Amino acid sequence: MLLDGRPPISVSLIVDDVPKTFETDAATVGDLLNEENIAYDEHDLIQPAVGVKLRADELVRVTHVGVWTETVRQAIAAPVKNVPSFHVSIGKTKVVDPGRDGVKLLSYIVSRGSDRSVAPQRALIATRVARAPHPRVIAHGVGEYALEQIAQRSSEAVRFAGATMKMIATAYTANCIGCSGITKTGQPAGHGIVAVDPRVIPLGTALFIPGYGRAIAGDTGGAIRGNRIDLGFNSTSDAFRFGTRSIVVYVLEH
């Protein structure tokens, strides 16, 4: 029977180096392979391509591929970073940064036998992080009392603070000898303004100090070098009572 009025044509078909010549009324290479029950997929080499129209005396070659490599993209979930904030209402949360998932590339070598009904075997040969995940930052509204409670549970405090550091703390007041009452950042000296070594804690950094409360790194001092900090107080008696002691300073993130 003629297909669309076409007479049968002679073609040569070579499948995995096994040749065969015959007549067919198939219109395309794909029709020919289906007619001959030749299994194939996108990994196999077929010349001409399956969509090409057959011509008289066409040579069609099929080479079944048994081994190839493939790369799979896999998402890396963005970690969640919880930070305290005094700019969010107590008990509320706010997404400061939505973050972004990362991407991991997994390379496999895939192999299969001649029986196409058996699923191919995959072996992982390489992994590569194409894009690192960016953290999702969630601000938690806290008050000083709440943060004081968090600070008493060190493992939880580490999650909420950008950094924690042990420091030697001293105390000062606005009317100390040689003090002008105005700090390096132009703020009036007093409770909540602390002097730091800017190489350790940059000026303007928000801090929390258990037993002292919220603070801003707003001043420097000739004797404040390295892991030393000078806490501002409003009265000389409070400063004397504090004295010198070892403390833990929490660097807050907003």
Secondary structure, DSSP 8 states (H G I E B T S, - for coil): --BTTB--EEEEEEETTEEEEEEE--SBHHHHHHHTT----TTSEEES-TTSB--TTEEEEEE---EEEEEEEEEE---EEEEEESSS-TT-EEEEE--B-EEEEEEEEEE--S-TTS--EEEEEEEEEEE--B-EEEEEE--HHHHHHHHTSHHHHHHHSSEEEEEEEEEEETTSTT--SB-TTS-B-STTEEE--TTTS-TT-EEEETTTEEEEEEE--TT--SSEEEEEESSHHHHHHH-SEEEEEEE---
